[in-house]
Amino acid sequence: MNPATGPDDRTLRIGYERCQIGRSGLPYRAATEDPVLHRLMRMAGRAYLTQEQEAPAMPRTDNPFQRYSAALGRVVEDKDAVDRMRALHGFTLEECRAALRVPGLQPRVASRLRARIRTLERDQPEPEDGGAE
């Protein structure tokens, strides 16, 4: 690979796609010749490649209220009741059960988790039934 065109060309192409410059009808070659667009594409491409390389794997945790924040670059936890109530709507049955074991869980959140567990258990198909009635 030619070092003068290889990595920089890949960075520019990624930036061209990420900035959606092609949607305006401007071809790639014309965009690279414009100094402002060239710089924008290079910055967007580098940012994307850096994010792709540096995103750490989410550590395994028993607390489903913890999640990785790409904006902050670290693991954050929903601690107040409003954020936890918002988060539990996307939880699976196992995550709901794990959330009930989180220390310091607010009573209202625990009540909503138990209701979610009942809903998920009710909506689960019976393995022996096979769906026949």
C-alpha positions as CSV (number, residue, x, y, z in Angstrom):
1,M,0.0,0.0,0.0
2,N,1.3,3.4,-0.9
3,P,1.7,5.3,2.4
4,A,1.1,8.6,0.7
5,T,-2.4,7.7,-0.6
6,G,-3.4,4.5,1.4
7,P,-4.4,5.4,4.9
8,D,-5.2,9.1,4.1
9,D,-7.4,8.0,1.2
10,R,-9.3,5.6,3.5
11,T,-9.7,8.3,6.1
12,L,-11.0,10.8,3.5
13,R,-13.4,8.2,2.0
14,I,-14.8,7.5,5.5
15,G,-15.2,11.2,6.1
16,Y,-16.9,11.7,2.8
17,E,-19.4,9.0,3.7
18,R,-19.9,10.1,7.3
19,C,-20.5,13.7,6.3
20,Q,-22.9,12.6,3.6
21,I,-21.2,15.0,1.1
22,G,-22.2,12.7,-1.8
23,R,-25.9,13.4,-1.2
24,S,-25.4,17.0,-2.3
25,G,-24.3,15.7,-5.7
26,L,-20.6,16.7,-5.2
27,P,-18.3,13.9,-6.4
28,Y,-15.6,12.6,-4.2
29,R,-12.7,14.0,-6.3
30,A,-14.2,17.5,-6.2
31,A,-14.7,17.3,-2.5
32,T,-11.1,16.3,-1.9
33,E,-9.9,19.3,-4.0
34,D,-11.8,21.8,-1.9
35,P,-9.5,22.6,1.1
36,V,-12.3,23.2,3.6
37,L,-14.2,20.0,2.6
38,H,-10.9,18.1,2.5
39,R,-10.1,19.1,6.1
40,L,-13.7,18.3,7.2
41,M,-13.5,14.9,5.6
42,R,-10.1,14.1,7.1
43,M,-11.3,15.2,10.6
44,A,-14.5,13.2,10.4
45,G,-12.7,10.1,9.1
46,R,-10.0,10.3,11.8
47,A,-12.7,10.7,14.5
48,Y,-14.6,7.7,13.2
49,L,-11.4,5.5,13.0
50,T,-10.2,6.6,16.4
51,Q,-13.6,5.8,18.0
52,E,-13.7,2.5,16.3
53,Q,-10.2,1.6,17.7
54,E,-10.6,3.0,21.2
55,A,-14.1,1.8,22.1
56,P,-13.5,-0.6,25.0
57,A,-15.6,-3.6,25.5
58,M,-18.4,-3.1,28.0
59,P,-17.2,-4.9,31.2
60,R,-19.5,-7.6,32.4
61,T,-21.6,-6.4,35.3
62,D,-24.7,-7.6,37.2
63,N,-26.1,-4.1,37.2
64,P,-28.3,-3.6,34.1
65,F,-28.5,0.1,34.9
66,Q,-24.9,0.5,33.9
67,R,-24.0,1.2,30.3
68,Y,-21.1,2.4,28.3
69,S,-21.3,6.1,27.2
70,A,-19.3,6.7,24.0
71,A,-19.7,10.5,24.6
72,L,-18.0,10.3,28.0
73,G,-15.8,7.4,27.2
74,R,-16.7,5.5,30.3
75,V,-19.3,3.4,32.1
76,V,-22.1,5.4,33.6
77,E,-25.0,4.3,35.8
78,D,-28.6,5.4,36.0
79,K,-29.0,6.2,39.7
80,D,-32.2,8.3,40.0
81,A,-35.6,6.8,39.8
82,V,-36.6,8.6,36.6
83,D,-33.7,7.4,34.6
84,R,-34.1,3.9,36.0
85,M,-37.8,3.8,35.1
86,R,-36.9,4.9,31.6
87,A,-34.2,2.3,31.2
88,L,-36.2,-0.7,32.4
89,H,-38.6,-0.6,29.5
90,G,-35.9,-2.2,27.3
91,F,-34.8,-4.8,29.8
92,T,-35.1,-8.5,29.1
93,L,-36.4,-10.9,31.8
94,E,-32.9,-11.7,33.0
95,E,-32.0,-8.0,33.2
96,C,-35.2,-7.3,35.2
97,R,-34.3,-10.0,37.7
98,A,-30.8,-8.7,38.0
99,A,-32.0,-5.2,38.5
100,L,-34.1,-6.2,41.5
101,R,-30.8,-7.2,43.2
102,V,-29.2,-3.8,42.7
103,P,-28.4,-2.2,46.1
104,G,-30.3,1.0,46.9
105,L,-33.1,0.3,44.4
106,Q,-36.0,2.7,44.8
107,P,-39.3,1.1,45.9
108,R,-41.2,2.6,42.9
109,V,-38.6,1.2,40.5
110,A,-38.7,-2.2,42.2
111,S,-42.5,-2.2,41.8
112,R,-42.3,-1.4,38.0
113,L,-39.6,-4.1,37.6
114,R,-41.9,-6.7,39.2
115,A,-44.7,-5.6,36.9
116,R,-42.4,-5.8,33.9
117,I,-41.3,-9.3,35.0
118,R,-45.0,-10.4,35.2
119,T,-45.6,-9.0,31.7
120,L,-42.5,-10.7,30.2
121,E,-43.3,-14.0,31.8
122,R,-46.9,-13.8,30.6
123,D,-45.8,-13.0,27.0
124,Q,-43.3,-15.8,26.9
125,P,-44.5,-18.7,24.8
126,E,-44.8,-22.0,26.7
127,P,-42.0,-24.4,25.5
128,E,-44.2,-27.5,25.9
129,D,-47.3,-26.0,24.4
130,G,-45.8,-25.3,21.0
131,G,-48.4,-22.6,20.3
132,A,-51.2,-25.1,19.7
133,E,-54.5,-24.4,21.5
